Amino acid sequence: MESFGRLIITFGIIIIVIGLIITFGSKIGFGRLPGDIFIKKGNITFYFPILTCIIISILLTVIGNLFFRR
């Protein structure tokens, strides 16, 4: 049961970090980085944040390695 509790705490921390990135990320530049694709033609807008996804993935990998490394 102890390992299950740690797993739930870890997922909670990851969700908090993702929430903070989403909330405050636009103020520090996330979402409008140079590698993000933004196309607007008429009434259609396409946005795919490639570089933002890569940076978030790297951050979550580092955080996950800190918690799951034994």
QUIVEN-V665416 format. One line per field, one symbol per residue. ss: DSSP state (A for helix, B for strand, O for the rest). phi: phi as a letter, one per 40 degrees, with the letter a starting at -180 (. if undefined). burial: # if it has 9 or more other C-alpha atoms within 8 Angstrom, else .. Layout:
ss->???
phi->???
burial->???
This chain:
ss->OAAAAAAAAAAAAAAAAAAAAAAAAAAAOOOOOOOOBBBBBOOBBBBBOAAAAAAAAAAAAAAAAAAAOO
phi->.ccccccccccccccccccccccbcccbhcgbcdcccbbbbgcbbbbbcccccccccccccccccccccb
burial->.........#...#.....#....##...##.#..##.......#...####.......#..#.......
